[in-house]
């Protein structure tokens, strides 16, 4: 997703260790036959809604259909975005009467901000204060827009975040943050690599797409400070490094294990064993050891050697 500032406004409350005493999650984390809802501003063409729906269906078909999930699609018109905000808050109030309409309408990153600034984001709603748990994905008309190729893998990227957070059962903010990791290297790296990998497999996508994309992400190497670990880079102005090199780290651990070890086994172990326990069980090494190997050995290989792990 070139030329895009960090896309994910991971408005999540996510801490330290597995929540072994948490109540059973009910239907949370289980696949569902309930399809996503789609809501769009009045200036959004039907073609963009259908484009978004198509790529959601590709993602949910590949990774499982999780929810409840809503897509909110914002155009460029601020008045239309404001009207969509009112509709959104009405639905929030209907699904959870305890929600404050005023607070919802005055939230910091509303649809008007998407009309102004573009981008896309996931809002995972699962905490101890609200009754409704679910996912809200916002897509917009720019950065990327629906006419750009990047729009398609961005939909996949956002949906993989749904997959990630559906596999974290706890309502406790600190636990959710711990299991997904506070900094973007893991969550964003995983969503970005899996999105690009799935996109590259679709009919009509040019051969070599994934290699081109991953090669481009290596440009972030020049911005990585000497001795710096991607694990320590927070969201903010340098987060793109973690998106790009985090995607490479996911490719790296998959190359040393398997895609199933990452996408199935790790997430299956996460709630009962915590992040580090699930990591060790799935990949046979600690996250520290694999990150050290990634930085000290793999990233120092020449380009041709690095590219060998990309299918």
One Martini backbone bead per residue (centre of mass of N, CA, C, O) as a GRO file, in nm:
protein
  311
    1UNK     BB    1   0.069   0.055   0.029
    2UNK     BB    2   0.154   0.298  -0.123
    3UNK     BB    3   0.140   0.623  -0.014
    4UNK     BB    4   0.054   0.537   0.284
    5UNK     BB    5  -0.038   0.604   0.565
    6UNK     BB    6  -0.103   0.467   0.835
    7UNK     BB    7  -0.401   0.290   0.820
    8UNK     BB    8  -0.439   0.186   1.109
    9UNK     BB    9  -0.691   0.254   1.342
   10UNK     BB   10  -0.639   0.086   1.628
   11UNK     BB   11  -0.929   0.100   1.812
   12UNK     BB   12  -0.800  -0.055   2.065
   13UNK     BB   13  -0.822  -0.270   2.327
   14UNK     BB   14  -0.539  -0.474   2.421
   15UNK     BB   15  -0.113  -0.687   2.766
   16UNK     BB   16  -0.062  -0.930   3.011
   17UNK     BB   17  -0.148  -1.200   2.911
   18UNK     BB   18  -0.362  -1.433   2.965
   19UNK     BB   19  -0.723  -1.474   3.016
   20UNK     BB   20  -0.794  -1.741   3.209
   21UNK     BB   21  -1.061  -1.606   3.374
   22UNK     BB   22  -1.243  -1.578   3.154
   23UNK     BB   23  -1.514  -1.577   3.002
   24UNK     BB   24  -1.699  -1.700   2.785
   25UNK     BB   25  -1.737  -1.583   2.443
   26UNK     BB   26  -1.938  -1.736   2.295
   27UNK     BB   27  -1.944  -1.627   1.958
   28UNK     BB   28  -1.675  -1.536   1.984
   29UNK     BB   29  -1.455  -1.654   1.730
   30UNK     BB   30  -1.678  -1.755   1.544
   31UNK     BB   31  -1.810  -1.860   1.286
   32UNK     BB   32  -2.040  -1.715   1.039
   33UNK     BB   33  -2.336  -1.653   0.838
   34UNK     BB   34  -2.310  -1.360   0.890
   35UNK     BB   35  -2.309  -1.088   0.716
   36UNK     BB   36  -2.209  -0.803   0.626
   37UNK     BB   37  -2.249  -0.472   0.660
   38UNK     BB   38  -2.360  -0.191   0.443
   39UNK     BB   39  -2.244   0.153   0.442
   40UNK     BB   40  -2.316   0.468   0.268
   41UNK     BB   41  -2.262   0.745   0.134
   42UNK     BB   42  -2.427   0.946  -0.098
   43UNK     BB   43  -2.139   0.978  -0.279
   44UNK     BB   44  -2.130   0.671  -0.315
   45UNK     BB   45  -2.085   0.438  -0.531
   46UNK     BB   46  -2.196   0.127  -0.600
   47UNK     BB   47  -1.923   0.016  -0.704
   48UNK     BB   48  -1.772   0.043  -0.430
   49UNK     BB   49  -1.945  -0.143  -0.264
   50UNK     BB   50  -1.904  -0.397  -0.447
   51UNK     BB   51  -1.599  -0.406  -0.425
   52UNK     BB   52  -1.588  -0.443  -0.120
   53UNK     BB   53  -1.760  -0.699  -0.105
   54UNK     BB   54  -1.583  -0.882  -0.279
   55UNK     BB   55  -1.322  -0.867  -0.088
   56UNK     BB   56  -1.459  -0.971   0.161
   57UNK     BB   57  -1.538  -1.250   0.038
   58UNK     BB   58  -1.252  -1.342  -0.012
   59UNK     BB   59  -1.152  -1.326   0.279
   60UNK     BB   60  -1.379  -1.501   0.419
   61UNK     BB   61  -1.326  -1.749   0.237
   62UNK     BB   62  -1.023  -1.792   0.336
   63UNK     BB   63  -1.058  -1.723   0.680
   64UNK     BB   64  -1.338  -1.663   0.752
   65UNK     BB   65  -1.650  -1.573   0.904
   66UNK     BB   66  -1.659  -1.275   1.086
   67UNK     BB   67  -1.826  -1.133   1.387
   68UNK     BB   68  -1.963  -0.860   1.377
   69UNK     BB   69  -1.992  -0.668   1.061
   70UNK     BB   70  -1.899  -0.339   0.943
   71UNK     BB   71  -1.938  -0.122   0.663
   72UNK     BB   72  -1.794   0.207   0.601
   73UNK     BB   73  -1.850   0.440   0.331
   74UNK     BB   74  -1.650   0.710   0.223
   75UNK     BB   75  -1.624   1.003   0.078
   76UNK     BB   76  -1.565   1.357   0.002
   77UNK     BB   77  -1.820   1.457   0.139
   78UNK     BB   78  -1.885   1.613   0.438
   79UNK     BB   79  -2.193   1.611   0.458
   80UNK     BB   80  -2.228   1.309   0.399
   81UNK     BB   81  -2.052   1.218   0.637
   82UNK     BB   82  -2.228   1.343   0.859
   83UNK     BB   83  -2.478   1.175   0.794
   84UNK     BB   84  -2.337   0.902   0.845
   85UNK     BB   85  -2.279   0.952   1.141
   86UNK     BB   86  -2.574   0.958   1.232
   87UNK     BB   87  -2.638   0.673   1.145
   88UNK     BB   88  -2.420   0.530   1.308
   89UNK     BB   89  -2.519   0.628   1.594
   90UNK     BB   90  -2.798   0.503   1.573
   91UNK     BB   91  -2.694   0.210   1.558
   92UNK     BB   92  -2.535   0.209   1.820
   93UNK     BB   93  -2.785   0.265   2.001
   94UNK     BB   94  -2.951   0.017   1.913
   95UNK     BB   95  -2.726  -0.202   2.000
   96UNK     BB   96  -2.650   0.018   2.247
   97UNK     BB   97  -2.821   0.210   2.476
   98UNK     BB   98  -2.559   0.313   2.647
   99UNK     BB   99  -2.492   0.494   2.433
  100UNK     BB  100  -2.361   0.807   2.342
  101UNK     BB  101  -2.445   1.022   2.104
  102UNK     BB  102  -2.255   1.259   2.159
  103UNK     BB  103  -1.995   1.094   2.172
  104UNK     BB  104  -2.014   0.971   1.892
  105UNK     BB  105  -2.029   1.243   1.723
  106UNK     BB  106  -1.747   1.350   1.889
  107UNK     BB  107  -1.545   1.181   1.785
  108UNK     BB  108  -1.226   1.202   1.672
  109UNK     BB  109  -1.265   0.966   1.429
  110UNK     BB  110  -1.457   1.043   1.188
  111UNK     BB  111  -1.601   1.061   0.875
  112UNK     BB  112  -1.495   1.343   0.811
  113UNK     BB  113  -1.194   1.265   0.834
  114UNK     BB  114  -1.211   1.073   0.588
  115UNK     BB  115  -1.297   1.283   0.378
  116UNK     BB  116  -1.033   1.448   0.415
  117UNK     BB  117  -0.791   1.199   0.453
  118UNK     BB  118  -0.872   0.918   0.433
  119UNK     BB  119  -0.841   0.591   0.425
  120UNK     BB  120  -0.831   0.320   0.670
  121UNK     BB  121  -1.027   0.118   0.922
  122UNK     BB  122  -1.033  -0.033   1.249
  123UNK     BB  123  -1.302  -0.111   1.485
  124UNK     BB  124  -1.282  -0.265   1.790
  125UNK     BB  125  -1.567  -0.390   1.979
  126UNK     BB  126  -1.426  -0.489   2.297
  127UNK     BB  127  -1.553  -0.458   2.626
  128UNK     BB  128  -1.658  -0.382   2.964
  129UNK     BB  129  -1.875  -0.131   2.877
  130UNK     BB  130  -2.000  -0.292   2.636
  131UNK     BB  131  -2.234  -0.502   2.484
  132UNK     BB  132  -2.124  -0.466   2.204
  133UNK     BB  133  -1.967  -0.685   1.971
  134UNK     BB  134  -1.731  -0.577   1.710
  135UNK     BB  135  -1.692  -0.460   1.366
  136UNK     BB  136  -1.536  -0.161   1.207
  137UNK     BB  137  -1.513  -0.068   0.871
  138UNK     BB  138  -1.329   0.187   0.700
  139UNK     BB  139  -1.384   0.339   0.390
  140UNK     BB  140  -1.258   0.531   0.114
  141UNK     BB  141  -1.178   0.762  -0.166
  142UNK     BB  142  -0.873   0.772  -0.040
  143UNK     BB  143  -0.584   0.630   0.036
  144UNK     BB  144  -0.728   0.451  -0.126
  145UNK     BB  145  -0.896   0.427  -0.412
  146UNK     BB  146  -1.113   0.238  -0.616
  147UNK     BB  147  -0.904   0.281  -0.874
  148UNK     BB  148  -0.699   0.139  -0.704
  149UNK     BB  149  -0.529  -0.141  -0.638
  150UNK     BB  150  -0.487  -0.105  -0.323
  151UNK     BB  151  -0.782  -0.136  -0.228
  152UNK     BB  152  -0.797  -0.446  -0.217
  153UNK     BB  153  -0.572  -0.514  -0.001
  154UNK     BB  154  -0.701  -0.333   0.215
  155UNK     BB  155  -0.948  -0.503   0.267
  156UNK     BB  156  -0.786  -0.752   0.350
  157UNK     BB  157  -0.632  -0.622   0.583
  158UNK     BB  158  -0.875  -0.546   0.756
  159UNK     BB  159  -0.985  -0.838   0.777
  160UNK     BB  160  -0.742  -0.962   0.924
  161UNK     BB  161  -0.801  -0.807   1.180
  162UNK     BB  162  -1.055  -0.953   1.242
  163UNK     BB  163  -0.924  -1.226   1.275
  164UNK     BB  164  -0.735  -1.154   1.505
  165UNK     BB  165  -0.962  -1.035   1.712
  166UNK     BB  166  -1.146  -1.289   1.716
  167UNK     BB  167  -0.894  -1.448   1.874
  168UNK     BB  168  -0.976  -1.245   2.111
  169UNK     BB  169  -1.177  -1.282   2.393
  170UNK     BB  170  -1.132  -1.063   2.568
  171UNK     BB  171  -1.243  -0.750   2.736
  172UNK     BB  172  -0.965  -0.670   2.821
  173UNK     BB  173  -0.749  -0.434   2.738
  174UNK     BB  174  -0.472  -0.552   2.831
  175UNK     BB  175  -0.505  -0.828   2.695
  176UNK     BB  176  -0.550  -0.743   2.403
  177UNK     BB  177  -0.279  -0.594   2.376
  178UNK     BB  178  -0.092  -0.833   2.436
  179UNK     BB  179  -0.197  -1.041   2.211
  180UNK     BB  180  -0.132  -0.810   1.971
  181UNK     BB  181   0.033  -0.587   2.045
  182UNK     BB  182   0.112  -0.257   2.065
  183UNK     BB  183   0.285  -0.270   1.829
  184UNK     BB  184   0.284  -0.308   1.466
  185UNK     BB  185   0.468  -0.553   1.378
  186UNK     BB  186   0.247  -0.783   1.409
  187UNK     BB  187  -0.040  -0.695   1.320
  188UNK     BB  188   0.045  -0.540   1.058
  189UNK     BB  189   0.233  -0.746   0.933
  190UNK     BB  190   0.019  -0.968   0.907
  191UNK     BB  191  -0.197  -0.816   0.741
  192UNK     BB  192  -0.011  -0.740   0.504
  193UNK     BB  193   0.092  -1.015   0.411
  194UNK     BB  194  -0.179  -1.168   0.383
  195UNK     BB  195  -0.303  -0.975   0.179
  196UNK     BB  196  -0.087  -0.994  -0.045
  197UNK     BB  197  -0.096  -1.299  -0.077
  198UNK     BB  198  -0.395  -1.327  -0.155
  199UNK     BB  199  -0.397  -1.131  -0.393
  200UNK     BB  200  -0.176  -1.283  -0.568
  201UNK     BB  201  -0.392  -1.540  -0.611
  202UNK     BB  202  -0.564  -1.391  -0.802
  203UNK     BB  203  -0.735  -1.351  -1.067
  204UNK     BB  204  -0.537  -1.129  -1.277
  205UNK     BB  205  -0.287  -1.123  -1.125
  206UNK     BB  206   0.021  -1.057  -1.167
  207UNK     BB  207   0.304  -1.185  -1.207
  208UNK     BB  208   0.509  -1.084  -0.932
  209UNK     BB  209   0.357  -0.904  -0.731
  210UNK     BB  210   0.473  -0.991  -0.453
  211UNK     BB  211   0.769  -0.931  -0.510
  212UNK     BB  212   0.736  -0.633  -0.572
  213UNK     BB  213   0.611  -0.550  -0.302
  214UNK     BB  214   0.837  -0.660  -0.111
  215UNK     BB  215   1.067  -0.501  -0.233
  216UNK     BB  216   0.951  -0.221  -0.165
  217UNK     BB  217   0.957  -0.262   0.151
  218UNK     BB  218   1.278  -0.250   0.175
  219UNK     BB  219   1.309   0.062   0.190
  220UNK     BB  220   1.279   0.072   0.511
  221UNK     BB  221   1.573   0.003   0.588
  222UNK     BB  222   1.689   0.301   0.573
  223UNK     BB  223   1.504   0.380   0.848
  224UNK     BB  224   1.665   0.189   1.014
  225UNK     BB  225   1.829   0.180   1.286
  226UNK     BB  226   2.094   0.106   1.446
  227UNK     BB  227   1.983  -0.166   1.639
  228UNK     BB  228   1.694  -0.174   1.561
  229UNK     BB  229   1.367  -0.281   1.655
  230UNK     BB  230   1.051  -0.331   1.541
  231UNK     BB  231   0.915  -0.376   1.823
  232UNK     BB  232   0.989  -0.052   1.911
  233UNK     BB  233   0.783   0.063   1.703
  234UNK     BB  234   0.547   0.287   1.693
  235UNK     BB  235   0.297   0.454   1.644
  236UNK     BB  236   0.339   0.680   1.369
  237UNK     BB  237   0.576   0.824   1.166
  238UNK     BB  238   0.745   0.520   1.177
  239UNK     BB  239   0.541   0.277   1.119
  240UNK     BB  240   0.605   0.185   0.829
  241UNK     BB  241   0.839   0.003   0.902
  242UNK     BB  242   0.656  -0.213   1.047
  243UNK     BB  243   0.481  -0.284   0.814
  244UNK     BB  244   0.706  -0.376   0.619
  245UNK     BB  245   0.897  -0.552   0.812
  246UNK     BB  246   0.666  -0.714   0.935
  247UNK     BB  247   0.594  -0.862   0.676
  248UNK     BB  248   0.872  -0.997   0.658
  249UNK     BB  249   0.856  -1.150   0.926
  250UNK     BB  250   0.620  -1.330   0.847
  251UNK     BB  251   0.759  -1.458   0.606
  252UNK     BB  252   0.994  -1.574   0.774
  253UNK     BB  253   0.832  -1.762   0.971
  254UNK     BB  254   0.692  -1.922   0.746
  255UNK     BB  255   0.959  -2.029   0.615
  256UNK     BB  256   1.029  -2.188   0.901
  257UNK     BB  257   0.741  -2.323   0.879
  258UNK     BB  258   0.411  -2.211   0.830
  259UNK     BB  259   0.108  -2.093   0.757
  260UNK     BB  260  -0.040  -2.264   0.971
  261UNK     BB  261   0.127  -2.179   1.218
  262UNK     BB  262   0.029  -1.889   1.201
  263UNK     BB  263  -0.293  -1.887   1.132
  264UNK     BB  264  -0.373  -2.130   1.328
  265UNK     BB  265  -0.199  -2.215   1.575
  266UNK     BB  266  -0.143  -1.946   1.713
  267UNK     BB  267  -0.449  -1.858   1.753
  268UNK     BB  268  -0.532  -2.114   1.914
  269UNK     BB  269  -0.313  -2.053   2.160
  270UNK     BB  270  -0.347  -1.757   2.270
  271UNK     BB  271  -0.553  -1.760   2.518
  272UNK     BB  272  -0.401  -1.994   2.691
  273UNK     BB  273  -0.071  -1.887   2.640
  274UNK     BB  274  -0.022  -1.643   2.511
  275UNK     BB  275   0.195  -1.495   2.314
  276UNK     BB  276   0.463  -1.647   2.385
  277UNK     BB  277   0.348  -1.932   2.404
  278UNK     BB  278   0.234  -1.943   2.113
  279UNK     BB  279   0.499  -1.886   1.970
  280UNK     BB  280   0.664  -2.128   2.073
  281UNK     BB  281   0.464  -2.352   1.977
  282UNK     BB  282   0.465  -2.261   1.665
  283UNK     BB  283   0.807  -2.191   1.622
  284UNK     BB  284   1.030  -2.295   1.856
  285UNK     BB  285   1.064  -1.988   1.944
  286UNK     BB  286   1.126  -1.694   2.042
  287UNK     BB  287   1.069  -1.376   1.957
  288UNK     BB  288   1.352  -1.273   2.015
  289UNK     BB  289   1.514  -1.480   1.851
  290UNK     BB  290   1.374  -1.426   1.575
  291UNK     BB  291   1.433  -1.124   1.564
  292UNK     BB  292   1.739  -1.149   1.575
  293UNK     BB  293   1.768  -1.315   1.318
  294UNK     BB  294   1.632  -1.117   1.130
  295UNK     BB  295   1.833  -0.876   1.180
  296UNK     BB  296   2.129  -1.022   1.187
  297UNK     BB  297   2.074  -1.205   0.917
  298UNK     BB  298   1.846  -1.171   0.704
  299UNK     BB  299   1.869  -0.853   0.642
  300UNK     BB  300   2.185  -0.908   0.539
  301UNK     BB  301   2.106  -1.015   0.296
  302UNK     BB  302   2.069  -1.036  -0.012
  303UNK     BB  303   1.814  -0.990  -0.221
  304UNK     BB  304   1.801  -1.271  -0.349
  305UNK     BB  305   1.781  -1.425  -0.079
  306UNK     BB  306   1.528  -1.290   0.037
  307UNK     BB  307   1.332  -1.360  -0.211
  308UNK     BB  308   1.310  -1.679  -0.163
  309UNK     BB  309   1.054  -1.656   0.053
  310UNK     BB  310   0.884  -1.562  -0.190
  311UNK     BB  311   0.617  -1.697  -0.383
   0.00000   0.00000   0.00000
